[in-house]
Amino acid sequence: MDLSNLSAADLRNLQEQIKRELKKRESQDQAKAREQIFAIAQSVGVPLKDLIGNGVRAKTGTVAPRYRNPADASQQWTGRGRQPKWVKEWVDAGKAIDLLRL
């Protein structure tokens, strides 16, 4: 295909057509791969959930709080992530964080 004879508008149109076709083919390739994987798993008697679950950490739920603000029992912290302001103020005041432990 000789692209040098096409106008800028024709080239942009062709570019959009190419993008759409690539997305379509990628989707078809993924669907085909899923079918093949499912067929292989079924042929050897392995549940697909077992294959998908390997190496993937499942979310197990919420983490129980480990620390509670003595001034306001509704303020709790799991000990993960950034320290809440009340924990930081407690530690900055020179108090041991273990005193907040539940």
Jmol script that loads the backbone (N, CA, C; Angstrom):
load data "model"
ATOM      1  N   MET A   1       0.844  -1.174   0.000  1.00  0.00           N
ATOM      2  CA  MET A   1       0.000   0.000   0.000  1.00  0.00           C
ATOM      3  C   MET A   1       0.891   1.239   0.000  1.00  0.00           C
ATOM      4  N   ASP A   2       0.689   2.117  -0.932  1.00  0.00           N
ATOM      5  CA  ASP A   2       1.468   3.345  -1.047  1.00  0.00           C
ATOM      6  C   ASP A   2       0.750   4.444  -0.281  1.00  0.00           C
ATOM      7  N   LEU A   3       1.303   4.845   0.854  1.00  0.00           N
ATOM      8  CA  LEU A   3       0.669   5.853   1.710  1.00  0.00           C
ATOM      9  C   LEU A   3       0.987   7.277   1.263  1.00  0.00           C
ATOM     10  N   SER A   4       1.984   7.446   0.429  1.00  0.00           N
ATOM     11  CA  SER A   4       2.398   8.796   0.035  1.00  0.00           C
ATOM     12  C   SER A   4       1.342   9.512  -0.802  1.00  0.00           C
ATOM     13  N   ASN A   5       0.430   8.799  -1.415  1.00  0.00           N
ATOM     14  CA  ASN A   5      -0.603   9.420  -2.243  1.00  0.00           C
ATOM     15  C   ASN A   5      -1.849   9.790  -1.452  1.00  0.00           C
ATOM     16  N   LEU A   6      -1.910   9.413  -0.163  1.00  0.00           N
ATOM     17  CA  LEU A   6      -3.100   9.696   0.641  1.00  0.00           C
ATOM     18  C   LEU A   6      -3.010  11.075   1.281  1.00  0.00           C
ATOM     19  N   SER A   7      -4.167  11.710   1.450  1.00  0.00           N
ATOM     20  CA  SER A   7      -4.208  13.018   2.106  1.00  0.00           C
ATOM     21  C   SER A   7      -4.074  12.817   3.614  1.00  0.00           C
ATOM     22  N   ALA A   8      -3.860  13.922   4.321  1.00  0.00           N
ATOM     23  CA  ALA A   8      -3.729  13.854   5.780  1.00  0.00           C
ATOM     24  C   ALA A   8      -5.014  13.318   6.399  1.00  0.00           C
ATOM     25  N   ALA A   9      -6.154  13.733   5.879  1.00  0.00           N
ATOM     26  CA  ALA A   9      -7.437  13.261   6.393  1.00  0.00           C
ATOM     27  C   ALA A   9      -7.598  11.764   6.164  1.00  0.00           C
ATOM     28  N   ASP A  10      -7.186  11.315   4.995  1.00  0.00           N
ATOM     29  CA  ASP A  10      -7.261   9.877   4.693  1.00  0.00           C
ATOM     30  C   ASP A  10      -6.333   9.076   5.625  1.00  0.00           C
ATOM     31  N   LEU A  11      -5.159   9.633   5.907  1.00  0.00           N
ATOM     32  CA  LEU A  11      -4.228   8.953   6.798  1.00  0.00           C
ATOM     33  C   LEU A  11      -4.782   8.867   8.225  1.00  0.00           C
ATOM     34  N   ARG A  12      -5.407   9.953   8.684  1.00  0.00           N
ATOM     35  CA  ARG A  12      -6.021   9.930  10.023  1.00  0.00           C
ATOM     36  C   ARG A  12      -7.155   8.915  10.081  1.00  0.00           C
ATOM     37  N   ASN A  13      -7.938   8.868   9.034  1.00  0.00           N
ATOM     38  CA  ASN A  13      -9.034   7.904   8.954  1.00  0.00           C
ATOM     39  C   ASN A  13      -8.485   6.475   8.983  1.00  0.00           C
ATOM     40  N   LEU A  14      -7.440   6.244   8.233  1.00  0.00           N
ATOM     41  CA  LEU A  14      -6.800   4.932   8.203  1.00  0.00           C
ATOM     42  C   LEU A  14      -6.230   4.576   9.582  1.00  0.00           C
ATOM     43  N   GLN A  15      -5.659   5.567  10.238  1.00  0.00           N
ATOM     44  CA  GLN A  15      -5.096   5.349  11.573  1.00  0.00           C
ATOM     45  C   GLN A  15      -6.197   4.918  12.557  1.00  0.00           C
ATOM     46  N   GLU A  16      -7.349   5.567  12.498  1.00  0.00           N
ATOM     47  CA  GLU A  16      -8.470   5.198  13.373  1.00  0.00           C
ATOM     48  C   GLU A  16      -8.976   3.793  13.050  1.00  0.00           C
ATOM     49  N   GLN A  17      -9.037   3.465  11.768  1.00  0.00           N
ATOM     50  CA  GLN A  17      -9.464   2.120  11.377  1.00  0.00           C
ATOM     51  C   GLN A  17      -8.493   1.070  11.904  1.00  0.00           C
ATOM     52  N   ILE A  18      -7.221   1.382  11.858  1.00  0.00           N
ATOM     53  CA  ILE A  18      -6.195   0.456  12.356  1.00  0.00           C
ATOM     54  C   ILE A  18      -6.348   0.260  13.858  1.00  0.00           C
ATOM     55  N   LYS A  19      -6.565   1.355  14.591  1.00  0.00           N
ATOM     56  CA  LYS A  19      -6.758   1.252  16.042  1.00  0.00           C
ATOM     57  C   LYS A  19      -7.945   0.355  16.377  1.00  0.00           C
ATOM     58  N   ARG A  20      -9.068   0.575  15.687  1.00  0.00           N
ATOM     59  CA  ARG A  20     -10.265  -0.241  15.939  1.00  0.00           C
ATOM     60  C   ARG A  20     -10.008  -1.705  15.621  1.00  0.00           C
ATOM     61  N   GLU A  21      -9.334  -1.963  14.509  1.00  0.00           N
ATOM     62  CA  GLU A  21      -9.058  -3.346  14.105  1.00  0.00           C
ATOM     63  C   GLU A  21      -8.112  -4.017  15.098  1.00  0.00           C
ATOM     64  N   LEU A  22      -7.113  -3.281  15.589  1.00  0.00           N
ATOM     65  CA  LEU A  22      -6.192  -3.857  16.574  1.00  0.00           C
ATOM     66  C   LEU A  22      -6.925  -4.219  17.863  1.00  0.00           C
ATOM     67  N   LYS A  23      -7.801  -3.350  18.319  1.00  0.00           N
ATOM     68  CA  LYS A  23      -8.574  -3.644  19.538  1.00  0.00           C
ATOM     69  C   LYS A  23      -9.443  -4.879  19.339  1.00  0.00           C
ATOM     70  N   LYS A  24     -10.067  -4.950  18.175  1.00  0.00           N
ATOM     71  CA  LYS A  24     -10.936  -6.089  17.862  1.00  0.00           C
ATOM     72  C   LYS A  24     -10.133  -7.384  17.859  1.00  0.00           C
ATOM     73  N   ARG A  25      -8.984  -7.375  17.221  1.00  0.00           N
ATOM     74  CA  ARG A  25      -8.161  -8.587  17.140  1.00  0.00           C
ATOM     75  C   ARG A  25      -7.580  -8.981  18.493  1.00  0.00           C
ATOM     76  N   GLU A  26      -7.187  -7.996  19.294  1.00  0.00           N
ATOM     77  CA  GLU A  26      -6.683  -8.303  20.636  1.00  0.00           C
ATOM     78  C   GLU A  26      -7.776  -8.959  21.468  1.00  0.00           C
ATOM     79  N   SER A  27      -8.977  -8.458  21.346  1.00  0.00           N
ATOM     80  CA  SER A  27     -10.109  -9.033  22.073  1.00  0.00           C
ATOM     81  C   SER A  27     -10.379 -10.463  21.610  1.00  0.00           C
ATOM     82  N   GLN A  28     -10.306 -10.684  20.305  1.00  0.00           N
ATOM     83  CA  GLN A  28     -10.503 -12.034  19.763  1.00  0.00           C
ATOM     84  C   GLN A  28      -9.408 -12.982  20.233  1.00  0.00           C
ATOM     85  N   ASP A  29      -8.165 -12.500  20.242  1.00  0.00           N
ATOM     86  CA  ASP A  29      -7.040 -13.325  20.698  1.00  0.00           C
ATOM     87  C   ASP A  29      -7.203 -13.703  22.168  1.00  0.00           C
ATOM     88  N   GLN A  30      -7.635 -12.767  22.991  1.00  0.00           N
ATOM     89  CA  GLN A  30      -7.842 -13.044  24.410  1.00  0.00           C
ATOM     90  C   GLN A  30      -8.958 -14.065  24.602  1.00  0.00           C
ATOM     91  N   ALA A  31     -10.033 -13.918  23.862  1.00  0.00           N
ATOM     92  CA  ALA A  31     -11.144 -14.863  23.971  1.00  0.00           C
ATOM     93  C   ALA A  31     -10.693 -16.263  23.554  1.00  0.00           C
ATOM     94  N   LYS A  32      -9.923 -16.340  22.496  1.00  0.00           N
ATOM     95  CA  LYS A  32      -9.420 -17.629  22.029  1.00  0.00           C
ATOM     96  C   LYS A  32      -8.491 -18.257  23.065  1.00  0.00           C
ATOM     97  N   ALA A  33      -7.631 -17.442  23.670  1.00  0.00           N
ATOM     98  CA  ALA A  33      -6.713 -17.946  24.690  1.00  0.00           C
ATOM     99  C   ALA A  33      -7.493 -18.462  25.894  1.00  0.00           C
ATOM    100  N   ARG A  34      -8.535 -17.736  26.309  1.00  0.00           N
ATOM    101  CA  ARG A  34      -9.369 -18.187  27.431  1.00  0.00           C
ATOM    102  C   ARG A  34     -10.004 -19.534  27.131  1.00  0.00           C
ATOM    103  N   GLU A  35     -10.518 -19.680  25.924  1.00  0.00           N
ATOM    104  CA  GLU A  35     -11.151 -20.941  25.532  1.00  0.00           C
ATOM    105  C   GLU A  35     -10.136 -22.085  25.570  1.00  0.00           C
ATOM    106  N   GLN A  36      -8.934 -21.836  25.072  1.00  0.00           N
ATOM    107  CA  GLN A  36      -7.906 -22.873  25.065  1.00  0.00           C
ATOM    108  C   GLN A  36      -7.503 -23.250  26.492  1.00  0.00           C
ATOM    109  N   ILE A  37      -7.333 -22.257  27.341  1.00  0.00           N
ATOM    110  CA  ILE A  37      -6.970 -22.525  28.736  1.00  0.00           C
ATOM    111  C   ILE A  37      -8.067 -23.330  29.422  1.00  0.00           C
ATOM    112  N   PHE A  38      -9.302 -22.935  29.213  1.00  0.00           N
ATOM    113  CA  PHE A  38     -10.425 -23.652  29.817  1.00  0.00           C
ATOM    114  C   PHE A  38     -10.472 -25.097  29.318  1.00  0.00           C
ATOM    115  N   ALA A  39     -10.254 -25.291  28.018  1.00  0.00           N
ATOM    116  CA  ALA A  39     -10.289 -26.641  27.446  1.00  0.00           C
ATOM    117  C   ALA A  39      -9.168 -27.507  28.026  1.00  0.00           C
ATOM    118  N   ILE A  40      -7.984 -26.946  28.168  1.00  0.00           N
ATOM    119  CA  ILE A  40      -6.865 -27.704  28.741  1.00  0.00           C
ATOM    120  C   ILE A  40      -7.170 -28.075  30.185  1.00  0.00           C
ATOM    121  N   ALA A  41      -7.644 -27.118  30.964  1.00  0.00           N
ATOM    122  CA  ALA A  41      -7.961 -27.386  32.371  1.00  0.00           C
ATOM    123  C   ALA A  41      -9.034 -28.459  32.483  1.00  0.00           C
ATOM    124  N   GLN A  42     -10.033 -28.374  31.629  1.00  0.00           N
ATOM    125  CA  GLN A  42     -11.119 -29.343  31.657  1.00  0.00           C
ATOM    126  C   GLN A  42     -10.624 -30.731  31.243  1.00  0.00           C
ATOM    127  N   SER A  43      -9.715 -30.790  30.288  1.00  0.00           N
ATOM    128  CA  SER A  43      -9.228 -32.086  29.802  1.00  0.00           C
ATOM    129  C   SER A  43      -8.387 -32.826  30.843  1.00  0.00           C
ATOM    130  N   VAL A  44      -7.718 -32.086  31.728  1.00  0.00           N
ATOM    131  CA  VAL A  44      -6.908 -32.736  32.757  1.00  0.00           C
ATOM    132  C   VAL A  44      -7.632 -32.791  34.104  1.00  0.00           C
ATOM    133  N   GLY A  45      -8.825 -32.259  34.149  1.00  0.00           N
ATOM    134  CA  GLY A  45      -9.636 -32.338  35.364  1.00  0.00           C
ATOM    135  C   GLY A  45      -9.249 -31.367  36.458  1.00  0.00           C
ATOM    136  N   VAL A  46      -8.617 -30.272  36.090  1.00  0.00           N
ATOM    137  CA  VAL A  46      -8.239 -29.256  37.076  1.00  0.00           C
ATOM    138  C   VAL A  46      -9.274 -28.132  37.026  1.00  0.00           C
ATOM    139  N   PRO A  47      -9.868 -27.817  38.169  1.00  0.00           N
ATOM    140  CA  PRO A  47     -10.814 -26.693  38.178  1.00  0.00           C
ATOM    141  C   PRO A  47     -10.114 -25.382  37.805  1.00  0.00           C
ATOM    142  N   LEU A  48     -10.763 -24.609  36.998  1.00  0.00           N
ATOM    143  CA  LEU A  48     -10.176 -23.349  36.533  1.00  0.00           C
ATOM    144  C   LEU A  48      -9.903 -22.410  37.702  1.00  0.00           C
ATOM    145  N   LYS A  49     -10.712 -22.469  38.747  1.00  0.00           N
ATOM    146  CA  LYS A  49     -10.485 -21.620  39.919  1.00  0.00           C
ATOM    147  C   LYS A  49      -9.135 -21.911  40.552  1.00  0.00           C
ATOM    148  N   ASP A  50      -8.719 -23.183  40.550  1.00  0.00           N
ATOM    149  CA  ASP A  50      -7.419 -23.533  41.115  1.00  0.00           C
ATOM    150  C   ASP A  50      -6.285 -22.927  40.298  1.00  0.00           C
ATOM    151  N   LEU A  51      -6.439 -22.902  38.989  1.00  0.00           N
ATOM    152  CA  LEU A  51      -5.402 -22.323  38.131  1.00  0.00           C
ATOM    153  C   LEU A  51      -5.319 -20.815  38.306  1.00  0.00           C
ATOM    154  N   ILE A  52      -6.447 -20.187  38.354  1.00  0.00           N
ATOM    155  CA  ILE A  52      -6.476 -18.733  38.466  1.00  0.00           C
ATOM    156  C   ILE A  52      -6.004 -18.308  39.849  1.00  0.00           C
ATOM    157  N   GLY A  53      -6.332 -19.089  40.863  1.00  0.00           N
ATOM    158  CA  GLY A  53      -5.983 -18.740  42.225  1.00  0.00           C
ATOM    159  C   GLY A  53      -4.513 -18.839  42.535  1.00  0.00           C
ATOM    160  N   ASN A  54      -3.751 -19.628  41.801  1.00  0.00           N
ATOM    161  CA  ASN A  54      -2.329 -19.790  42.086  1.00  0.00           C
ATOM    162  C   ASN A  54      -1.570 -18.504  41.835  1.00  0.00           C
ATOM    163  N   GLY A  55      -0.828 -18.081  42.842  1.00  0.00           N
ATOM    164  CA  GLY A  55       0.007 -16.893  42.699  1.00  0.00           C
ATOM    165  C   GLY A  55      -0.743 -15.598  42.871  1.00  0.00           C
ATOM    166  N   VAL A  56      -2.036 -15.657  43.090  1.00  0.00           N
ATOM    167  CA  VAL A  56      -2.821 -14.451  43.269  1.00  0.00           C
ATOM    168  C   VAL A  56      -3.292 -14.413  44.710  1.00  0.00           C
ATOM    169  N   ARG A  57      -2.972 -13.352  45.399  1.00  0.00           N
ATOM    170  CA  ARG A  57      -3.366 -13.218  46.795  1.00  0.00           C
ATOM    171  C   ARG A  57      -4.801 -12.707  46.851  1.00  0.00           C
ATOM    172  N   ALA A  58      -5.647 -13.491  47.467  1.00  0.00           N
ATOM    173  CA  ALA A  58      -7.045 -13.108  47.581  1.00  0.00           C
ATOM    174  C   ALA A  58      -7.221 -12.166  48.766  1.00  0.00           C
ATOM    175  N   LYS A  59      -8.124 -11.235  48.621  1.00  0.00           N
ATOM    176  CA  LYS A  59      -8.432 -10.315  49.695  1.00  0.00           C
ATOM    177  C   LYS A  59      -9.195 -11.090  50.760  1.00  0.00           C
ATOM    178  N   THR A  60      -8.708 -11.037  51.978  1.00  0.00           N
ATOM    179  CA  THR A  60      -9.300 -11.831  53.040  1.00  0.00           C
ATOM    180  C   THR A  60     -10.252 -11.040  53.915  1.00  0.00           C
ATOM    181  N   GLY A  61     -10.303  -9.750  53.775  1.00  0.00           N
ATOM    182  CA  GLY A  61     -11.226  -8.956  54.569  1.00  0.00           C
ATOM    183  C   GLY A  61     -10.517  -7.826  55.282  1.00  0.00           C
ATOM    184  N   THR A  62     -11.177  -7.293  56.291  1.00  0.00           N
ATOM    185  CA  THR A  62     -10.626  -6.154  57.013  1.00  0.00           C
ATOM    186  C   THR A  62      -9.661  -6.622  58.097  1.00  0.00           C
ATOM    187  N   VAL A  63      -8.808  -5.725  58.503  1.00  0.00           N
ATOM    188  CA  VAL A  63      -7.835  -5.996  59.546  1.00  0.00           C
ATOM    189  C   VAL A  63      -8.348  -5.387  60.843  1.00  0.00           C
ATOM    190  N   ALA A  64      -8.244  -6.140  61.917  1.00  0.00           N
ATOM    191  CA  ALA A  64      -8.711  -5.651  63.212  1.00  0.00           C
ATOM    192  C   ALA A  64      -7.830  -4.506  63.692  1.00  0.00           C
ATOM    193  N   PRO A  65      -8.423  -3.516  64.337  1.00  0.00           N
ATOM    194  CA  PRO A  65      -7.614  -2.417  64.864  1.00  0.00           C
ATOM    195  C   PRO A  65      -6.718  -2.897  66.001  1.00  0.00           C
ATOM    196  N   ARG A  66      -5.528  -2.313  66.091  1.00  0.00           N
ATOM    197  CA  ARG A  66      -4.579  -2.661  67.147  1.00  0.00           C
ATOM    198  C   ARG A  66      -4.406  -1.539  68.158  1.00  0.00           C
ATOM    199  N   TYR A  67      -4.744  -0.321  67.742  1.00  0.00           N
ATOM    200  CA  TYR A  67      -4.530   0.833  68.602  1.00  0.00           C
ATOM    201  C   TYR A  67      -5.825   1.627  68.730  1.00  0.00           C
ATOM    202  N   ARG A  68      -6.022   2.216  69.922  1.00  0.00           N
ATOM    203  CA  ARG A  68      -7.223   3.027  70.168  1.00  0.00           C
ATOM    204  C   ARG A  68      -6.802   4.305  70.865  1.00  0.00           C
ATOM    205  N   ASN A  69      -7.428   5.401  70.470  1.00  0.00           N
ATOM    206  CA  ASN A  69      -7.169   6.694  71.084  1.00  0.00           C
ATOM    207  C   ASN A  69      -7.822   6.707  72.465  1.00  0.00           C
ATOM    208  N   PRO A  70      -7.045   6.900  73.531  1.00  0.00           N
ATOM    209  CA  PRO A  70      -7.644   6.899  74.866  1.00  0.00           C
ATOM    210  C   PRO A  70      -8.591   8.075  75.093  1.00  0.00           C
ATOM    211  N   ALA A  71      -8.409   9.165  74.371  1.00  0.00           N
ATOM    212  CA  ALA A  71      -9.270  10.328  74.524  1.00  0.00           C
ATOM    213  C   ALA A  71     -10.578  10.181  73.750  1.00  0.00           C
ATOM    214  N   ASP A  72     -10.581   9.344  72.705  1.00  0.00           N
ATOM    215  CA  ASP A  72     -11.775   9.145  71.874  1.00  0.00           C
ATOM    216  C   ASP A  72     -11.756   7.707  71.363  1.00  0.00           C
ATOM    217  N   ALA A  73     -12.521   6.842  72.017  1.00  0.00           N
ATOM    218  CA  ALA A  73     -12.509   5.409  71.701  1.00  0.00           C
ATOM    219  C   ALA A  73     -12.980   5.099  70.284  1.00  0.00           C
ATOM    220  N   SER A  74     -13.645   6.043  69.628  1.00  0.00           N
ATOM    221  CA  SER A  74     -14.098   5.794  68.260  1.00  0.00           C
ATOM    222  C   SER A  74     -12.944   5.871  67.262  1.00  0.00           C
ATOM    223  N   GLN A  75     -11.817   6.456  67.673  1.00  0.00           N
ATOM    224  CA  GLN A  75     -10.646   6.560  66.802  1.00  0.00           C
ATOM    225  C   GLN A  75      -9.747   5.357  67.037  1.00  0.00           C
ATOM    226  N   GLN A  76      -9.627   4.537  65.977  1.00  0.00           N
ATOM    227  CA  GLN A  76      -8.816   3.336  66.056  1.00  0.00           C
ATOM    228  C   GLN A  76      -7.894   3.276  64.848  1.00  0.00           C
ATOM    229  N   TRP A  77      -6.838   2.479  64.988  1.00  0.00           N
ATOM    230  CA  TRP A  77      -5.870   2.333  63.898  1.00  0.00           C
ATOM    231  C   TRP A  77      -5.396   0.892  63.861  1.00  0.00           C
ATOM    232  N   THR A  78      -5.252   0.341  62.662  1.00  0.00           N
ATOM    233  CA  THR A  78      -4.834  -1.051  62.497  1.00  0.00           C
ATOM    234  C   THR A  78      -3.333  -1.233  62.668  1.00  0.00           C
ATOM    235  N   GLY A  79      -2.582  -0.151  62.563  1.00  0.00           N
ATOM    236  CA  GLY A  79      -1.133  -0.253  62.619  1.00  0.00           C
ATOM    237  C   GLY A  79      -0.525  -0.333  61.232  1.00  0.00           C
ATOM    238  N   ARG A  80      -1.375  -0.278  60.221  1.00  0.00           N
ATOM    239  CA  ARG A  80      -0.917  -0.318  58.832  1.00  0.00           C
ATOM    240  C   ARG A  80      -1.078   1.057  58.197  1.00  0.00           C
ATOM    241  N   GLY A  81      -0.198   1.353  57.271  1.00  0.00           N
ATOM    242  CA  GLY A  81      -0.290   2.625  56.562  1.00  0.00           C
ATOM    243  C   GLY A  81       0.204   3.774  57.422  1.00  0.00           C
ATOM    244  N   ARG A  82      -0.122   4.978  56.991  1.00  0.00           N
ATOM    245  CA  ARG A  82       0.302   6.177  57.728  1.00  0.00           C
ATOM    246  C   ARG A  82      -0.349   6.228  59.090  1.00  0.00           C
ATOM    247  N   GLN A  83       0.398   6.742  60.034  1.00  0.00           N
ATOM    248  CA  GLN A  83      -0.162   6.921  61.371  1.00  0.00           C
ATOM    249  C   GLN A  83      -1.190   8.043  61.333  1.00  0.00           C
ATOM    250  N   PRO A  84      -2.328   7.832  61.981  1.00  0.00           N
ATOM    251  CA  PRO A  84      -3.295   8.924  62.074  1.00  0.00           C
ATOM    252  C   PRO A  84      -2.703  10.077  62.899  1.00  0.00           C
ATOM    253  N   LYS A  85      -3.312  11.226  62.771  1.00  0.00           N
ATOM    254  CA  LYS A  85      -2.813  12.416  63.447  1.00  0.00           C
ATOM    255  C   LYS A  85      -2.724  12.203  64.957  1.00  0.00           C
ATOM    256  N   TRP A  86      -3.742  11.580  65.529  1.00  0.00           N
ATOM    257  CA  TRP A  86      -3.745  11.387  66.976  1.00  0.00           C
ATOM    258  C   TRP A  86      -2.621  10.461  67.432  1.00  0.00           C
ATOM    259  N   VAL A  87      -2.230   9.481  66.614  1.00  0.00           N
ATOM    260  CA  VAL A  87      -1.110   8.598  66.955  1.00  0.00           C
ATOM    261  C   VAL A  87       0.202   9.377  66.853  1.00  0.00           C
ATOM    262  N   LYS A  88       0.345  10.148  65.798  1.00  0.00           N
ATOM    263  CA  LYS A  88       1.562  10.932  65.603  1.00  0.00           C
ATOM    264  C   LYS A  88       1.739  11.921  66.747  1.00  0.00           C
ATOM    265  N   GLU A  89       0.664  12.594  67.146  1.00  0.00           N
ATOM    266  CA  GLU A  89       0.749  13.548  68.257  1.00  0.00           C
ATOM    267  C   GLU A  89       1.139  12.834  69.551  1.00  0.00           C
ATOM    268  N   TRP A  90       0.602  11.643  69.755  1.00  0.00           N
ATOM    269  CA  TRP A  90       0.904  10.838  70.949  1.00  0.00           C
ATOM    270  C   TRP A  90       2.401  10.512  70.996  1.00  0.00           C
ATOM    271  N   VAL A  91       2.931  10.019  69.876  1.00  0.00           N
ATOM    272  CA  VAL A  91       4.340   9.633  69.802  1.00  0.00           C
ATOM    273  C   VAL A  91       5.234  10.870  69.901  1.00  0.00           C
ATOM    274  N   ASP A  92       4.850  11.967  69.241  1.00  0.00           N
ATOM    275  CA  ASP A  92       5.633  13.202  69.289  1.00  0.00           C
ATOM    276  C   ASP A  92       5.699  13.784  70.703  1.00  0.00           C
ATOM    277  N   ALA A  93       4.686  13.473  71.509  1.00  0.00           N
ATOM    278  CA  ALA A  93       4.672  13.946  72.894  1.00  0.00           C
ATOM    279  C   ALA A  93       5.582  13.104  73.783  1.00  0.00           C
ATOM    280  N   GLY A  94       6.243  12.107  73.198  1.00  0.00           N
ATOM    281  CA  GLY A  94       7.178  11.276  73.945  1.00  0.00           C
ATOM    282  C   GLY A  94       6.558  10.080  74.619  1.00  0.00           C
ATOM    283  N   LYS A  95       5.303   9.777  74.291  1.00  0.00           N
ATOM    284  CA  LYS A  95       4.620   8.638  74.904  1.00  0.00           C
ATOM    285  C   LYS A  95       4.815   7.399  74.048  1.00  0.00           C
ATOM    286  N   ALA A  96       4.839   6.260  74.695  1.00  0.00           N
ATOM    287  CA  ALA A  96       5.061   4.990  73.978  1.00  0.00           C
ATOM    288  C   ALA A  96       3.792   4.587  73.251  1.00  0.00           C
ATOM    289  N   ILE A  97       3.962   4.163  71.999  1.00  0.00           N
ATOM    290  CA  ILE A  97       2.817   3.733  71.185  1.00  0.00           C
ATOM    291  C   ILE A  97       2.168   2.475  71.762  1.00  0.00           C
ATOM    292  N   ASP A  98       2.944   1.690  72.494  1.00  0.00           N
ATOM    293  CA  ASP A  98       2.400   0.462  73.086  1.00  0.00           C
ATOM    294  C   ASP A  98       1.286   0.764  74.083  1.00  0.00           C
ATOM    295  N   LEU A  99       1.257   1.958  74.645  1.00  0.00           N
ATOM    296  CA  LEU A  99       0.190   2.321  75.582  1.00  0.00           C
ATOM    297  C   LEU A  99      -1.168   2.442  74.894  1.00  0.00           C
ATOM    298  N   LEU A 100      -1.150   2.568  73.574  1.00  0.00           N
ATOM    299  CA  LEU A 100      -2.391   2.677  72.801  1.00  0.00           C
ATOM    300  C   LEU A 100      -2.904   1.307  72.340  1.00  0.00           C
ATOM    301  N   ARG A 101      -2.065   0.285  72.505  1.00  0.00           N
ATOM    302  CA  ARG A 101      -2.399  -1.038  72.001  1.00  0.00           C
ATOM    303  C   ARG A 101      -3.624  -1.595  72.708  1.00  0.00           C
ATOM    304  N   LEU A 102      -4.495  -2.244  71.932  1.00  0.00           N
ATOM    305  CA  LEU A 102      -5.707  -2.839  72.500  1.00  0.00           C
ATOM    306  C   LEU A 102      -5.381  -4.108  73.245  1.00  0.00           C
TER     307      LEU A 102
END
end "model"
wireframe off; spacefill off
backbone 0.3
color backbone group
